[in-house]
């Protein structure tokens, strides 16, 4: 057994990113040429101040800042303010996709500078500025090249490590456990998610309303709660449908609430310069792709096809305009987008490409194909893989957190180790060999000293100071890759740093976001290849199952069907007592025996269902099998 190595690489930047960077630099060079021409030919001081303002944000104000003069301090302050405003505009662009913000800040400052003084400091300042900026740009490129060459050296070191890492990879679990029972602690965490999912569709009690543009957005809370419930159902409770299936469907329907997707009208206008509030068609996989994945896992875990019908997904705007889709439409939009993308990956928000979000969206395509027998992923996979390896793996071998599709510039490796670990969870369902390689590289940071240090002290689900989200996300990836020892260490750190509080049978970590709770549930239900199986090889459900049960009166810890029999472990959620549940998947008219605290004979109706009433007192085992 050998581990996939990082591809040999001679260039610092990937092929598409290199072309985009070249185009961006050429565009800036054209601006400097225009500014230089204007500085030498214009006679009006205002035009020369404007030319200086084109070279750098706020630089135009320096044209009026004569040393020792009365205007020096005010104009210097205006220059600093304009530069700060440009920095804030860049953050706004990153946070909301508002590409017009940095352009407006830069150009606005240059125009303002043209009318902001009456005594020029020096005409030579404006004339020399383009040369100064070119010199600084050359220096920055030299620094980037030197830094990149050092990173390429670290890539060779990483490959040397990978070449010897086969024994580590071999130690990871390769076979899953057989639907192990949830602990009572896990059941109490499951209740936290179900309490929120099973409330009326238009209610969002217990959700965190902070912003709808970044990682605390409601849509992500809905996504990851549903992903967690799907994994719980597929891996631990495949024979319990009842309200577990209902909860996943409800979480999809909540995505149709205008409060969840209305942000797109503004992001589309400021980022794409296009009107329209339909969140689905293009440039928004942070909604379309994540929603498609939500439906994909819901279908794969429950066997339901609620969103196959035409117009089953309706987004209705304030003026009554409706945008209607079905699950298949989302997949078609994503598949076409991937195949036509120069990068092989798609912008998540306007003009920003996040590999993690693309992996989640690609999983939706593969899951759709696995259940429907389609071939969308066959066409997408080679394009996606090439783009990922060429443009989104940094020179040192780390995953690039995000990249500007306009300029080709990528961010420094920020976000802590979770930006390297969490993507491995989804990569395992797409390219298991790349997932294993990237996990082994990320694992080094987790294995060196305190496991806490590599995780940022920010919970991405609510922006508060907590490592809960990071621990949970890394643990989910570790469990998926079969690294159960690392998963256990991460979950132990989560318990130590963010202790649980149990209230009325529901678990809650006061310092953790709802998103972190959802990902923790995902991690605790996952074992080697859980997501890969659910995405690429969904099991066909057969045999008896629990089709109806009252929540929270009956809480499942285990429910599996095997050889025509049902084995379940149930807890009471509202005190011990007699409970009624309905069995489905029985042979119509068939005779069965149900054993719990007592034995009873039951007969299925002509639809294969039968109600039973049983005492649920503490941990209660239920066994249903055909009568002899």
N, C-alpha and C positions, 0 to 999 in steps of 0.2 A: 504494500500500500504506500502510495506517495501523495504528497500534498501539492496542489497546484501552485506554481511559482508565479510571481509577478512578471508580466511580459517585459522583455528587453526594451529599453527606451533610450533614445538618444536626445530627444528634445524635452525641454522643460514643460512646454505647453502642448496640449493635445492638438490635433490637426484643425478641428473646427474652431476651437478657442483661439488658436494662433491666427487664423484668418480674421476672426472678429476683432482681436486685439490690434492687428495690423490696420484694419479699417478704421477703428476708433482713433488710433494714433495718427493716421493720415488725415482724418477729419479735423483733429485738433491742430495738426500742422497747417491745414488750410486756414483755420481760424487765425493762427499766429501770422501767417503770410498776409492775410487781409488786414490784421491789426497793424502790422509793420508798415504796409503800404499807406494805410490811413494816417499813421503817426508821422510819416515823412511828407505827405502831400497836403494834409489838411492844414488850413491856416487858423481856423477857429479853435480856441483852447478847449471848448466843450467837446469837440470831435476827438481831440487828442486824449482827453480824459476818458472818453468812451473807448478809444482804441486800447488804452491801458487796461480798462476794465474787462476787455475781452480776453486778455491773457491769463487772468486768474480772478477768482471771485473776490470782489471788493477792492481790487488793485486800483481801480479808477479813482478812488478817493485820495490815493497817495499823490496824484498829480497836483492836488491843491495844498498838500501838506508841506509847506516851506518850513524847514528847520528854523526855530527861533521866532517864527511868526505867530500871530494870534490864532491862525487857523490850523496850526500844526496839530495840537491836541485833539480838537474836535474831529478833524478829518481822519486822524489816525484811529480814533475811536470808531468812526463810521466804517473804516476799512475792516477793523476787527469784528465789528458787528455784522457786516455783510459776509465775512468769511464764516462766522459762527452760524449765520442764517443758512448759508450753503450747506454746512455740515448737518444742520437739522433737516434740511431738505433731502439730503442723502438718506438720513435715517427714515424719513417719511416715505421715500421711494422704496426703501427696503421693507418697511413695515406694512405699507398699504398698496404698493405697486404704482404709486403716483409718479410716473416718469416725468410729468411736466414740472414737478416741484423743483428739482435741481436746476433744470433749464431756466425756469422762471426766476429762481433766486439769483443765478449768475447773470443772466441778461438784464434782469430788473435792476441789479446793483450797478451794472455798467451804464444803463440809461440814466439812472438817478445821479450817478457821478458826473454825467455830462452837464447837469444843471445845478451843480452843487458848489460852485466857487466862482471867484472873480479875479483871483491872482494865482497864476500857475507857479508851481515850484520849479519845474524844469522840463523843457521840451525833450531834452535828452533822456529823461526818465521813460517817457512813452516810447521813444525810439529804441532804447536799449532793452525794454521789457521782453519782447519776443526772443531775443538772443539769450537773455537770462533764463527764461522759461525753458527754452530748448536745452540749455546746459543742465538745468536741474532735471529735466526729463531724461537726458542721457545718463546722468548720474544715477537716477532711480532705476533705469534699465540695467545698468552695470551691477548695481546692488542685487536686483532681482535675478540676474543671470548667475552671479556668484553664489547666491543663496540656493538657486535651483540646482546648480552643479553639486553643491554639498548634499542636497536632498537626494540627488541621483546616487550619490555614494551611499547614503543611508538605505536606499532601495536595494543595493547589492548586499548590504548587511542583513536586511530583512529576508532576502532570498536565501542567504546562507542559513539563517535561523529556520526558515520554512523547510529547507532541504533535510534538516535534522528533526523536524517536528512530527514526523509520522507516528512515533510512539505515543505522543500526547494526544493526537487525534484518534488513535486506535483505542485509547482508554475511554473515550466518550461512549455513552450507551448507544447501541445500535438497534436495540429492540425495545418497543414500548411496553409499559406494564398494561395489564388487561383491565382498563377502566377502573382504576383504583378508587376507593371510596373517599369522598371529601371529608375532611375533618370538620368537627363542629365549628371551629374557628373559621374555616373556609365557607361553611354554610352561612355564618353570620355576615361575612363579607359579601357573599352572593345576595343577601337580603338588601344590603345598601344599594346595589344596582337595581334590583327588582322593585324596590320601593319607588324609585324614580321612573323606571320604565313603565310601570303598570298604572300610573296615575292617568287621568284623562289626557287625551292627545294634546289638547291646547294648554295644559298645565306644565310648568317647569319648576315645581317646588324642589329645592335641594340642588338645583343646578347653579353654576357660578357665572353670573352675567358680568363680564369685565370689558371685553372688546370683541368685535366680530372679524377682526383682520388678522390677528396673530394666533399663537398657540393656545390661548385661553378661550377661543371662540366656542360657542355652544355646539357647533357642528362637530367639532372634534370630540367633545364629551359624548355626544350621541354615537359617533362612529365607534369609539373605542369601548364604550359600554356594550354595544352590540357585538363587536369582535369578541369580547370576553365571554359574553353569554353563548356565542356560537361555539367557542372552544370548549366551554364547560359542558354544553350539550353533547358535542361530538365526542369528547374524550372521557367524560365522566358520567353523563346522563343521557345516553343515546335513546333509551327507552322511556324518557320522560319528556313529553311534548307539552301538553297542558299549557300552563301560563308561561313556561319558558319560551315556547314558540311565539305565543301572543306578545311577550315582551319585546322580542326582536322585531316583530312586525310593527309594533307601536313605535319603536325607536326610528324606523324608516319613515313612518308617517309624520313623526315630529319634524323631520328634515324639511317637510313641505310647508311648515309654518313660515310666513314671510319674514318674521323676526330673525329667522336663522339664515336666510339667503338674500335678504334685501340689501346687504352690504355690497353685493356685486354690482349694482347699478352705478355706484360711486367709484368703485375700483375699476370697472370697465371703462368708465368715462375718463378718469385721470390716468389710467395705465395704458389703455389701448386707444384712447381718443375716439372711442365709439360709444354712442348712446345705446340704451337697452339694458333691461334688468334681468333677462333670461340667464340663469347661472350655468346652464348646461353646455351650449354649443362648442365653445373653444376657449383656450387660454385659462382654464380654471379647474385643473384636475384636483386642486385642493378641495373642491366640492364634488365635481363629477366623478373623479376616480375613487375618492374615499367612499362616496355613496354607492358606487358600483361594487366596491369591495364589501361594503356592509350587506348589500343584497346577496352577493355571491356566497358569503359565509352563512347567511341566514338560510338560503336555499340548501346549501351543502349539508348543514347540520340538522335541519328539520325536515327536508324533503318537500317543503312548501314551494309553490310557484305563484305567490300572490301578485307579483309585479310583472308578470308576463303579458297581462292583458293590455291592449292599446289604451293609452291615456291613464294608466294606473298611477303614474307619477305626474301630478298637476301642480304647477307653480303659478298661482294666481296673484297678479299685481293689484295695486290699490285701485287702478282704473278699471279693473275687471278683466284685463287682458290675461289670457291663460296660455301657458307654455306646457304642452302635454307630451309626455314621453312614456316609454316602458323600459324595462331593464335592458333589453336587447339593443335599444337605441343608444344607451350610454356606452355599451361595449363597442358598437360600431364607430361612434365618435372617437373613442380612445384609440382603437386600433388604427384607424385612418390617420389620426394625429401622429402616432408614433412612427408609422411608416413614412410620413412626409416630413418629419422633423430633421433638419440638418444635423442636429446633435444626437439623434436617436432617442433622446429623452425630451420631455415636454416642459414648457414653463408651467409652474404651479400657480403662481400669481403672475400678473403681467410682468414679463421680461426677467423673471428669476426662476432658475431651474434647481430644484432640490432633488438629489438622487433618491432619498428616502421616500418622498411622496410619489415619485415615479415607480418605485418598487411596489408600493401598495397598489397603485393603479394597474400595474402590469399583472399583479396577482389576481385582480378582478377578471382580467381577460383570460388568464389561464384557467381560473375556476369556472368561468362560463363555458369554455371549450370542453372541459373535463366532464361537465354534466350534460352538455348538449351535443357532443360529438362534432364540434366545429373545429376550424383550423386557423383561427385568427392568430393565436400565439405562435404558430409555426412561421408566419410571415413577420411577426414583430420581433421574435426572440433574437435572430442574428443581428438585426439593426440595433436593438437595445443593448445587447452584450458588447458589441463593438464600440458603441458610444460610451458605455460605462467604463470600459477598460481604457479607452483612448483619452477621454476628456474629463472623466470624473474620478480617476484615481490619481492622486497627487504624485509628484516625482519620488517622494519617499515611501509610497505605497499606501498611504492613508486615504480614506474616502474623502472627497471634497464635500463639505457641508452644503454649499450652494454656489451657483455661478450665474453671472449676468449673461443672458442670451443676447443682449445688445452689444456689449463690449468684449465678452469672452473672459472678463476678469473674474477670478474666483476669490472667495473670502479666505482669510487665514484659517487654519484648523482651529475653530472655536467650538464652544459648547461642551468641552470636556469629553471624557471617554465615551459618553453615551452616543455621541455623533458617529462613533465607530462601531459600537456594539449593537445598537438598536436596529440599524439597517440589515444586520445579519439575519434577524428574525424573518424578514420578508425575502431576502436573497435566497434563503434555504428552499423556498417554494419555487424559485425561478432558476437559479444556478447554484446547486448545492456545493459545487467545487469552489466557486468564488466565495460563497458564504463561509465555508470552512477556513479558507485562506485568510479572509478578513477577520474572522473571529480569533484565529490564532494570533494574528498581529495585535488585535485590540486586547487580547487576554494578557499579553505581556505587561501592559500598564496596570491591569488589575492584580497581577501576581507579584508586583514589586512593592512591598511595604504595605501601608495602610490602604485597605480597599476603598476607604472614604475619599482619599485625596484626589483621585482622578475624576470624581464626580463633582460637577458644579453645584454650588450652594443656592441654586434657583430652581424652584418647581415650575416647569414650563406650563403647567396647567392652570396656575393662578399667579405666577410671578412672585411668590412669597419665598422667604428664605427657608429652604428645605431641600434635602437631597432625595426625598421620597420618590419623585418621578424618575430620577436617574437610576436609583437602585432597582425600581420595579422594571424599567425598560431594559436595563442590562440583564436582569434576572430572567426576563422573558426570552431574550435572545440566547442566554446560556442554556436554558431548559430546552429550547427548540434544537439547539446544536448538540444536545446530549451531554452537556457539561454540567451534570447535576451537582457536583461538588461546588462549582463556582456559583451556581444558582442558589444553593443553600446558604453559602456565605453572604451573598447579596441580600437575600431575604432576611437573614439573621441581622445584618446591619440595619435593614429597614425597621425591624422590630425594636432594635436597641435605640436608634435615633428618633424614631417616630412611633412611640408605643400606641397600641390600640386602646380605645375606650369602648366598652360594651354597654349599650343602652337599649333596654327592651328587646334584647336578642339581636340587635343590629350593631355591627362593628364599624368603627370610624376612627381614623387617625386625624386628630385635630389640626396637625401641621401639614397635612397632605391635601392636594387638590382632588376633585372628583376624577379627573383624568388619571391621576396616579393610582387611585383605588381601582379603576377599571383595568389598568395595565397590570397591577398586582394580581388581580383575579385571573387575568390571562396567564401570568407567569405560574401561578399556583396550580393551574389546570393543565399545563403544558408538559409534555415529555418529548423525547427525541423524535423530531419529524412531525409533530402534531399539526402544525400549520401546513406543512408540505403535503401531508396526507389529505387534509381537508380541502386544499386548493386543487391538487393534481390528481388525487385518487379518492374522491368522496365515497364513503361506504354506502351501500344500498341497505336501507333500513327494512327489516322484516321481523315478524314475530310480534308477540304481545307488547304493548306499551301503555303507559298511563296517559290517556287522552284528555282528561279533565280532573282538576283538583282545585280546591279552594286555597287562595293565598291570603294570608300566611299560615293558614291552619295546618297545611301539610307542606313540609320542606324536604326536598330530596337530597340525599347524600350519595346515593348510588342508584342507578336504574339501567339494567342491561337485559337484553333478550338473547337467549342462546338455546338453540335446538328446540324451539317452540315453547320455551318457558321464560318467565319474567322473574328476575331477581332484583329487589329494590331494598334500599335502606331509607327509612323516613324518620323525620323528627317532627314533633308538634311545634308550631310557631306561635301558638296562643294558649299554651297550657294543655296538659294531657286531656284526652277525651275521644269520643267516637267521631270519626270523620268518614265522609263519603267521597269516593273517587270513582272515576269511570275508566275502565280498561278498553282499549281498542286493539285492532290487529288480531283479534281472535278469529277462529274459524266459525263462520256463520252457523248458528245452531249448535255449536260444539259445547261439550261438557268439560268443565275445568274445576280444579281444586285450588283454593286460595288459602295459604297458611300464613298466619301472623301470630298474634297472641292466642288465637283459636283458629280452627279449621272450618271452612265453609265451602259448600259446593255451589257453583254458579253455572249459568248457561248463557251463552252469547246469543244476542238477537240476530236478525237476518242481515244486519250491517256489520256484524263482528264486534259489537260492543256489549259491555255488561257492567252495571254499577255494583260496587261492593262497599260495605260499611265495615270499618275495622277500628279497633282501639289503637290510637297512636300515643304511646306513653314512653317518653325518653327515646332511646335508639330502638327503632322498631323494624325488624326484618320482615319483608313480604316476599313470599314465593308463590307464583302462579304457574301451574303446569296442567297439561291435559289430564283429564280423569283416565284412570286405567281402563 
